[in-house]
Amino acid sequence: MRDDTADVRLRDVHDSDLETFLVHEHDPEAVRRSRFPPRPRDAFMKHWRTRVLGDEDCLVRTVMVGDDVAGSVVSWWDGDRRFLGYWLGRPYWGRGVGTRALALFLDLDRTRPLYADPFHANTASVRLLERHGFQHAGTLHHGDDEHVLLVLPEAEAEANGEADAGQERKIGGAD
């Protein structure tokens, strides 16, 4: 296993990154593991430009390894819950890239609780989230597929009422 974590960084998404994200989403093994159906190119681009990049409540970053686009990390509101999602290209799996990228992103988005819902059989994704403190909170179904609902709970100080009011909607960090 090669350790590339020293070279992992996050940056704002450039429009040209979307082509790489599209390729990642269409990787057959990634589709199998995530149980996320890939979108046709036009639908993919529209979703990213309007629903992700066009939503001021979304926090999204490109994951870079050296000069290469390795994937993306995003958080968004779904009702009163903030969710986290990420996607890495297969060349970056098993190299510590996801671990480092998620740590950097969790420093940017300080919203707690924070939720994630990976496909239950995507054990690598579940373990990655657990390593960052996410805890099992139940299951969700997307169509016929069962997904694990994980939550990164509030910090102890926040749970004891010491955090500022409105903390649950705060997104920290500078762009």
C-alpha positions as CSV (number, residue, x, y, z in Angstrom):
1,M,0.0,0.0,0.0
2,R,1.4,3.4,-1.0
3,D,0.8,6.2,1.4
4,D,-0.1,9.4,-0.5
5,T,-1.7,11.2,2.4
6,A,1.0,13.9,2.5
7,D,0.1,15.0,-1.0
8,V,-3.7,15.1,-0.4
9,R,-5.4,18.5,-0.4
10,L,-8.8,20.0,-1.0
11,R,-9.6,22.9,-3.3
12,D,-12.6,24.6,-4.8
13,V,-14.2,22.7,-7.7
14,H,-13.3,23.8,-11.2
15,D,-15.8,23.2,-14.0
16,S,-13.2,21.0,-15.7
17,D,-13.2,18.7,-12.7
18,L,-16.7,17.6,-13.6
19,E,-15.5,15.5,-16.5
20,T,-13.3,13.5,-14.1
21,F,-16.1,13.2,-11.6
22,L,-18.3,11.8,-14.4
23,V,-15.7,9.2,-15.3
24,H,-15.5,8.2,-11.6
25,E,-19.3,7.9,-11.4
26,H,-19.4,5.6,-14.4
27,D,-16.7,3.2,-13.2
28,P,-18.5,-0.3,-13.0
29,E,-16.8,-1.3,-9.8
30,A,-17.6,2.0,-8.1
31,V,-21.3,1.6,-9.2
32,R,-21.4,-2.0,-7.8
33,R,-19.9,-0.9,-4.5
34,S,-21.9,2.3,-4.0
35,R,-25.2,1.0,-5.6
36,F,-25.5,4.5,-7.0
37,P,-26.7,4.5,-10.6
38,P,-24.6,6.6,-12.9
39,R,-26.3,9.5,-14.6
40,P,-26.1,10.2,-18.3
41,R,-23.6,13.0,-19.0
42,D,-26.2,15.8,-19.5
43,A,-28.1,14.9,-16.3
44,F,-24.8,14.6,-14.4
45,M,-23.6,18.0,-15.5
46,K,-26.9,19.7,-14.8
47,H,-27.1,18.1,-11.3
48,W,-23.6,19.3,-10.4
49,R,-23.9,22.8,-11.8
50,T,-27.3,23.5,-10.4
51,R,-27.9,21.2,-7.3
52,V,-24.4,21.0,-6.0
53,L,-22.3,24.0,-7.2
54,G,-25.4,26.2,-7.5
55,D,-26.6,25.5,-3.9
56,E,-25.1,28.0,-1.5
57,D,-25.8,25.5,1.4
58,C,-23.6,22.8,-0.2
59,L,-20.0,22.7,0.8
60,V,-18.1,20.9,-2.0
61,R,-14.4,20.4,-2.6
62,T,-12.3,18.6,-5.2
63,V,-9.8,16.1,-3.7
64,M,-6.4,16.5,-5.2
65,V,-3.4,14.1,-5.0
66,G,-0.5,16.1,-6.3
67,D,-1.7,17.6,-9.6
68,D,-4.4,15.0,-10.2
69,V,-8.1,15.2,-9.5
70,A,-8.8,12.2,-7.3
71,G,-12.5,12.8,-6.4
72,S,-14.9,15.0,-4.5
73,V,-16.3,15.5,-1.1
74,V,-19.6,17.3,-0.5
75,S,-22.1,18.1,2.3
76,W,-25.7,19.3,2.0
77,W,-28.9,19.7,3.9
78,D,-31.7,17.2,3.5
79,G,-34.5,18.6,5.7
80,D,-33.0,19.1,9.1
81,R,-30.1,16.7,8.6
82,R,-26.8,17.6,7.0
83,F,-25.3,14.7,5.0
84,L,-21.8,14.0,3.7
85,G,-20.9,12.2,0.5
86,Y,-17.7,11.5,-1.3
87,W,-16.4,9.8,-4.4
88,L,-12.9,8.8,-5.2
89,G,-11.6,7.4,-8.5
90,R,-10.5,3.8,-8.3
91,P,-6.8,4.6,-8.6
92,Y,-7.0,6.3,-5.2
93,W,-8.7,3.5,-3.3
94,G,-6.8,1.8,-0.5
95,R,-4.0,4.4,-0.4
96,G,-5.1,6.6,2.5
97,V,-6.4,9.3,0.2
98,G,-10.0,9.0,1.5
99,T,-8.9,9.0,5.1
100,R,-6.9,12.2,4.6
101,A,-9.5,14.0,2.4
102,L,-12.3,13.2,4.8
103,A,-10.2,14.6,7.8
104,L,-9.5,17.8,5.9
105,F,-13.2,18.2,4.9
106,L,-14.5,17.6,8.5
107,D,-12.2,20.4,9.5
108,L,-14.1,22.7,7.0
109,D,-17.6,21.6,7.7
110,R,-18.0,21.6,11.5
111,T,-21.7,20.9,11.4
112,R,-22.6,18.3,14.0
113,P,-24.4,16.0,13.9
114,L,-23.4,15.1,10.4
115,Y,-24.9,12.1,8.6
116,A,-23.7,9.6,5.9
117,D,-25.6,6.7,4.3
118,P,-23.2,4.3,2.4
119,F,-24.5,1.1,0.8
120,H,-24.4,-1.5,3.6
121,A,-22.1,-3.8,1.6
122,N,-19.6,-1.0,0.9
123,T,-17.5,-2.1,3.9
124,A,-14.5,0.1,3.0
125,S,-16.7,3.2,3.0
126,V,-18.4,2.3,6.3
127,R,-15.0,1.6,7.9
128,L,-13.6,5.0,6.6
129,L,-16.5,6.8,8.2
130,E,-16.2,4.9,11.5
131,R,-12.5,5.8,11.7
132,H,-13.6,9.4,11.7
133,G,-16.1,8.9,14.6
134,F,-19.3,8.2,12.7
135,Q,-21.6,5.8,14.6
136,H,-24.3,3.5,13.4
137,A,-27.8,5.2,13.7
138,G,-30.0,2.8,11.8
139,T,-30.7,1.9,8.2
140,L,-32.2,3.6,5.2
141,H,-33.6,2.1,2.0
142,H,-32.9,3.7,-1.4
143,G,-35.1,1.6,-3.7
144,D,-34.4,-2.0,-2.9
145,D,-31.0,-1.3,-1.5
146,E,-30.2,-1.1,2.2
147,H,-27.9,1.7,3.3
148,V,-26.3,2.2,6.7
149,L,-27.2,5.4,8.4
150,L,-24.1,6.8,10.2
151,V,-23.9,9.9,12.3
152,L,-21.0,12.0,13.5
153,P,-22.4,13.2,16.8
154,E,-21.9,16.5,18.5
155,A,-18.7,17.0,20.4
156,E,-19.0,16.5,24.2
157,A,-18.9,20.3,24.8
158,E,-21.6,20.9,22.3
159,A,-23.7,18.1,23.8
160,N,-23.4,19.8,27.2
161,G,-24.8,23.1,25.9
162,E,-21.5,24.9,25.8
163,A,-21.6,25.6,22.0
164,D,-22.9,28.7,20.5
165,A,-26.6,28.8,19.6
166,G,-27.2,27.8,16.0
167,Q,-24.1,25.6,15.9
168,E,-26.0,22.8,14.2
169,R,-26.2,24.9,11.0
170,K,-22.7,26.3,11.1
171,I,-20.2,25.5,8.4
172,G,-16.8,26.5,9.5
173,G,-13.6,27.1,7.7
174,A,-12.6,29.6,5.0
175,D,-12.8,29.0,1.3
